[in-house]
Amino acid sequence: MTNKAIQRAVGIAGSQQKLADLCGVSQPTVWRWLHGGGIEVRFVMKIVKATNGKIKAQDIDPDLAELLQAS
C-alpha cells in the first residue's frame, strides 16, 4: 500500500533521498513511510516543512494531525 501523501512529498522534494535529507532520516526510512510503514509524530512536521506546507499533517495521517493540534 503506497502512502499517497508521502509519494507527493517525495515528488515535491525531488527524490526519496532528498526528502530523507530534509527530514533528518535515512532513505530507507522514507521508503518505509512510502510503503505503509508508520510515521512517528516527530517527523510529521518535518515532512510538512520539507514540502513548504504543500503536504499538510492531516494529509499524512488524520489521527496524527489531531494529536498535533491538541498539543
DSSP file (Angstrom, degrees, kcal/mol; ACC not computed):
  #  RESIDUE AA STRUCTURE BP1 BP2  ACC     N-H-->O    O-->H-N    N-H-->O    O-->H-N    TCO  KAPPA ALPHA  PHI   PSI    X-CA   Y-CA   Z-CA
    1    1 A M              0   0    0      0, 0.0     2,-0.4     0, 0.0     0, 0.0   0.000 360.0 360.0 360.0 121.5    0.0    0.0    0.0
    2    2 A T        -     0   0    0     33,-0.2     2,-0.8    34,-0.1    33,-0.2  -0.718 360.0-130.7 -88.8 131.7    1.5    3.3   -1.1
    3    3 A N     >  -     0   0    0     31,-2.7     4,-2.4    -2,-0.4     5,-0.2  -0.734  17.8-159.3 -80.3 110.1    1.1    6.3    1.1
    4    4 A K  H  > S+     0   0    0     -2,-0.8     4,-2.3     1,-0.2    -1,-0.2   0.840  87.6  54.5 -64.3 -35.6   -0.1    8.9   -1.3
    5    5 A A  H  > S+     0   0    0     54,-0.3     4,-2.3     2,-0.2    -1,-0.2   0.917 111.3  44.6 -65.4 -42.0    0.9   11.9    0.8
    6    6 A I  H  > S+     0   0    0      2,-0.2     4,-2.7     1,-0.2    -2,-0.2   0.880 110.0  55.8 -69.2 -36.9    4.5   10.6    1.1
    7    7 A Q  H  X S+     0   0    0     -4,-2.4     4,-1.9     1,-0.2    -2,-0.2   0.920 110.5  45.3 -58.8 -43.5    4.5    9.9   -2.6
    8    8 A R  H  X S+     0   0    0     -4,-2.3     4,-2.5     2,-0.2    -2,-0.2   0.900 111.1  53.2 -65.9 -41.1    3.6   13.5   -3.2
    9    9 A A  H  X S+     0   0    0     -4,-2.3     4,-2.8     1,-0.2     5,-0.2   0.901 107.6  50.8 -61.5 -41.5    6.2   14.7   -0.7
   10   10 A V  H  X S+     0   0    0     -4,-2.7     4,-2.5     1,-0.2     5,-0.3   0.915 110.5  50.0 -61.3 -43.1    8.9   12.7   -2.5
   11   11 A G  H  < S+     0   0    0     -4,-1.9    -2,-0.2     2,-0.2    -1,-0.2   0.900 112.1  47.0 -62.3 -41.3    7.8   14.3   -5.8
   12   12 A I  H  < S+     0   0    0     -4,-2.5    -2,-0.2     1,-0.2    -1,-0.2   0.917 115.4  44.9 -66.8 -43.7    8.0   17.8   -4.2
   13   13 A A  H  < S-     0   0    0     -4,-2.8    -2,-0.2    -5,-0.2    -1,-0.2   0.834 112.2-120.6 -70.3 -32.4   11.4   17.1   -2.6
   14   14 A G  S  < S+     0   0    0     -4,-2.5     2,-0.3    -5,-0.2    -3,-0.1   0.054  76.6   7.1 115.2 -25.5   12.7   15.6   -5.8
   15   15 A S  S  > S-     0   0    0     -5,-0.3     4,-2.2    -6,-0.2     5,-0.2  -0.967  77.3 -99.1-171.9 166.2   13.6   12.1   -4.5
   16   16 A Q  H  > S+     0   0    0     -2,-0.3     4,-2.6     1,-0.2     5,-0.2   0.909 122.9  52.1 -61.2 -41.2   13.4    9.8   -1.5
   17   17 A Q  H  > S+     0   0    0      2,-0.2     4,-2.6     1,-0.2    -1,-0.2   0.908 108.6  49.3 -63.8 -41.7   17.0   10.7   -0.6
   18   18 A K  H  > S+     0   0    0      2,-0.2     4,-2.2     1,-0.2    -1,-0.2   0.909 112.3  47.5 -66.6 -40.5   16.3   14.5   -0.8
   19   19 A L  H  X S+     0   0    0     -4,-2.2     4,-1.8     2,-0.2    -1,-0.2   0.914 111.7  52.0 -64.0 -41.3   13.2   14.1    1.4
   20   20 A A  H  X>S+     0   0    0     -4,-2.6     5,-2.4     1,-0.2     4,-1.1   0.930 109.4  49.0 -58.8 -46.5   15.2   12.0    3.8
   21   21 A D  H  <5S+     0   0    0     -4,-2.6     3,-0.5     1,-0.2    -1,-0.2   0.910 111.3  49.6 -60.8 -43.2   17.9   14.7    4.0
   22   22 A L  H  <5S+     0   0    0     -4,-2.2    -1,-0.2     1,-0.2    -2,-0.2   0.803 116.5  42.2 -66.4 -29.1   15.4   17.4    4.7
   23   23 A C  H  <5S-     0   0    0     -4,-1.8    -1,-0.2    -3,-0.2    -2,-0.2   0.506 111.0-117.4 -96.9  -6.3   13.7   15.3    7.4
   24   24 A G  T  <5S+     0   0    0     -4,-1.1     2,-0.2    -3,-0.5    -3,-0.2   0.836  76.7 109.5  74.2  32.9   17.0   14.1    9.0
   25   25 A V  S   <S-     0   0    0     -5,-2.4    -1,-0.3    -6,-0.2     2,-0.2  -0.767  71.7 -92.3-128.7 175.5   16.3   10.4    8.3
   26   26 A S    >>  -     0   0    0     -2,-0.2     4,-1.4     1,-0.1     3,-0.6  -0.505  34.8-112.7 -86.5 160.2   17.8    7.7    6.0
   27   27 A Q  H 3> S+     0   0    0      1,-0.2     4,-2.4     2,-0.2     5,-0.2   0.881 116.8  59.0 -60.4 -39.3   16.4    7.0    2.6
   28   28 A P  H 3> S+     0   0    0      0, 0.0     4,-2.2     0, 0.0    -1,-0.2   0.835 101.5  56.1 -60.9 -28.8   15.2    3.5    3.7
   29   29 A T  H <> S+     0   0    0     -3,-0.6     4,-2.4     2,-0.2    -2,-0.2   0.922 107.6  47.3 -66.1 -42.7   13.1    5.3    6.3
   30   30 A V  H  X S+     0   0    0     -4,-1.4     4,-2.8     2,-0.2    -1,-0.2   0.902 110.0  53.5 -64.2 -40.1   11.4    7.3    3.6
   31   31 A W  H  X S+     0   0    0     -4,-2.4     4,-1.7     1,-0.2    -1,-0.2   0.917 108.8  49.6 -59.2 -42.5   10.9    4.1    1.6
   32   32 A R  H  <>S+     0   0    0     -4,-2.2     5,-3.3     2,-0.2    -2,-0.2   0.919 111.0  48.8 -63.4 -44.0    9.2    2.5    4.6
   33   33 A W  H ><5S+     0   0    0     -4,-2.4     3,-1.4     1,-0.2    -2,-0.2   0.928 110.5  52.2 -58.3 -44.7    6.9    5.6    5.0
   34   34 A L  H 3<5S+     0   0    0     -4,-2.8   -31,-2.7     1,-0.3    -1,-0.2   0.829 109.2  49.7 -61.9 -33.7    6.1    5.4    1.3
   35   35 A H  T 3<5S-     0   0    0     -4,-1.7    -1,-0.3   -33,-0.2    -2,-0.2  -0.016 131.5 -82.0-102.6  29.8    5.1    1.7    1.6
   36   36 A G  T < 5S+     0   0    0     -3,-1.4    -3,-0.2     1,-0.3    -2,-0.1   0.515  79.1 145.1  92.8   5.8    2.8    2.0    4.6
   37   37 A G      < -     0   0    0     -5,-3.3    -1,-0.3    -6,-0.2   -34,-0.0  -0.428  58.7 -89.2 -73.1 154.4    5.2    2.0    7.5
   38   38 A G        -     0   0    0     -2,-0.1     2,-0.6     1,-0.1    -1,-0.1  -0.285  32.8-143.5 -64.9 146.0    4.3    4.1   10.5
   39   39 A I        -     0   0    0     -3,-0.1     5,-0.1    -6,-0.1    -1,-0.1  -0.958  19.2-127.9-113.0 118.4    5.5    7.7   10.6
   40   40 A E    >>  -     0   0    0     -2,-0.6     3,-2.1     1,-0.1     4,-0.7  -0.338  20.2-118.6 -65.1 145.4    6.4    8.9   14.1
   41   41 A V  H >> S+     0   0    0      1,-0.3     3,-1.1     2,-0.2     4,-0.7   0.844 110.8  64.9 -53.1 -37.9    4.7   12.1   15.2
   42   42 A R  H 34 S+     0   0    0      1,-0.3     4,-0.3     2,-0.1    -1,-0.3   0.697 103.0  48.4 -64.0 -17.3    8.1   13.9   15.5
   43   43 A F  H <> S+     0   0    0     -3,-2.1     4,-2.2     2,-0.1    -1,-0.3   0.623  89.6  80.6 -96.7 -13.9    8.6   13.5   11.7
   44   44 A V  H <X S+     0   0    0     -3,-1.1     4,-2.2    -4,-0.7    -2,-0.1   0.947  96.6  43.0 -58.9 -50.6    5.2   14.8   10.5
   45   45 A M  H  X S+     0   0    0     -4,-0.7     4,-2.5     1,-0.2    -1,-0.2   0.798 110.4  57.5 -69.7 -26.2    6.0   18.5   10.9
   46   46 A K  H  > S+     0   0    0     -4,-0.3     4,-2.6     2,-0.2    -1,-0.2   0.893 107.9  47.2 -66.7 -38.6    9.4   17.9    9.3
   47   47 A I  H  X S+     0   0    0     -4,-2.2     4,-1.3     2,-0.2    -2,-0.2   0.920 111.5  50.8 -67.0 -43.6    7.7   16.5    6.3
   48   48 A V  H  <>S+     0   0    0     -4,-2.2     5,-3.0     1,-0.2     3,-0.5   0.939 114.3  44.3 -57.5 -47.7    5.3   19.5    6.2
   49   49 A K  H ><5S+     0   0    0     -4,-2.5     3,-1.8     1,-0.2    -2,-0.2   0.891 108.4  57.3 -65.0 -40.5    8.3   21.8    6.4
   50   50 A A  H 3<5S+     0   0    0     -4,-2.6    -1,-0.2     1,-0.3    -2,-0.2   0.765 110.8  44.4 -62.8 -25.2   10.3   19.9    3.8
   51   51 A T  T ><5S-     0   0    0     -4,-1.3     3,-2.0    -3,-0.5    -1,-0.3   0.214 114.5-116.0-102.8  13.9    7.4   20.4    1.4
   52   52 A N  T < 5S-     0   0    0     -3,-1.8    -3,-0.2     1,-0.3    -2,-0.1   0.849  74.3 -55.3  53.3  36.9    6.9   24.1    2.3
   53   53 A G  T 3 <S+     0   0    0     -5,-3.0    -1,-0.3     2,-0.2    -4,-0.1   0.477 110.2 119.8  79.6   2.5    3.4   23.3    3.6
   54   54 A K  S <  S+     0   0    0     -3,-2.0     2,-0.5    -6,-0.3    -2,-0.1   0.825  75.8  51.3 -68.9 -29.3    2.2   21.7    0.3
   55   55 A I  S    S-     0   0    0     -7,-0.3     2,-0.2    -8,-0.2    -2,-0.2  -0.946  85.8-152.6-104.6 125.7    1.7   18.5    2.3
   56   56 A K    >>  -     0   0    0     -2,-0.5     4,-1.3     1,-0.1     3,-1.0  -0.610  25.5-114.1 -96.0 157.2   -0.4   19.0    5.5
   57   57 A A  H 3> S+     0   0    0      1,-0.3     4,-2.2    -2,-0.2     3,-0.4   0.891 118.6  54.9 -56.4 -41.0   -0.2   17.0    8.7
   58   58 A Q  H 34 S+     0   0    0      1,-0.2    -1,-0.3     2,-0.2     5,-0.1   0.736 101.6  59.0 -68.4 -20.8   -3.7   15.8    8.1
   59   59 A D  H <4 S+     0   0    0     -3,-1.0   -54,-0.3     2,-0.2    -1,-0.2   0.865 108.6  45.1 -70.5 -35.7   -2.7   14.5    4.6
   60   60 A I  H  < S-     0   0    0     -4,-1.3    -2,-0.2    -3,-0.4    -1,-0.1   0.940 140.2 -18.3 -73.9 -49.0   -0.1   12.3    6.2
   61   61 A D     X  -     0   0    0     -4,-2.2     4,-2.2     1,-0.1     3,-0.3  -0.765  51.9-151.8-162.7 111.2   -2.3   10.9    8.9
   62   62 A P  H  > S+     0   0    0      0, 0.0     4,-1.6     0, 0.0     5,-0.1   0.846 100.3  53.5 -56.1 -35.9   -5.6   12.4   10.2
   63   63 A D  H  > S+     0   0    0      1,-0.2     4,-1.7     2,-0.2     5,-0.1   0.903 108.6  48.6 -66.8 -40.6   -5.1   10.9   13.6
   64   64 A L  H  > S+     0   0    0     -3,-0.3     4,-2.4     1,-0.2    -1,-0.2   0.887 106.8  56.6 -66.3 -38.2   -1.6   12.4   14.0
   65   65 A A  H  X S+     0   0    0     -4,-2.2     4,-2.0    -8,-0.3    -1,-0.2   0.895 106.0  50.6 -60.5 -40.5   -2.9   15.8   12.9
   66   66 A E  H  X S+     0   0    0     -4,-1.6     4,-1.7     1,-0.2    -1,-0.2   0.902 110.2  50.2 -64.8 -40.4   -5.5   15.8   15.7
   67   67 A L  H  X S+     0   0    0     -4,-1.7     4,-1.2     1,-0.2    -2,-0.2   0.899 109.7  50.5 -63.1 -41.2   -2.7   14.9   18.2
   68   68 A L  H  < S+     0   0    0     -4,-2.4     3,-0.2     1,-0.2    -1,-0.2   0.879 110.1  49.6 -66.2 -37.7   -0.5   17.8   17.0
   69   69 A Q  H  < S+     0   0    0     -4,-2.0    -1,-0.2     1,-0.2    -2,-0.2   0.839 108.3  54.2 -69.2 -32.2   -3.4   20.3   17.3
   70   70 A A  H  <        0   0    0     -4,-1.7    -1,-0.2     1,-0.2    -2,-0.2   0.751 360.0 360.0 -73.5 -24.1   -4.1   19.1   20.8
   71   71 A S     <        0   0    0     -4,-1.2    -1,-0.2    -3,-0.2    -2,-0.2   0.473 360.0 360.0 -87.3 360.0   -0.5   19.7   22.0
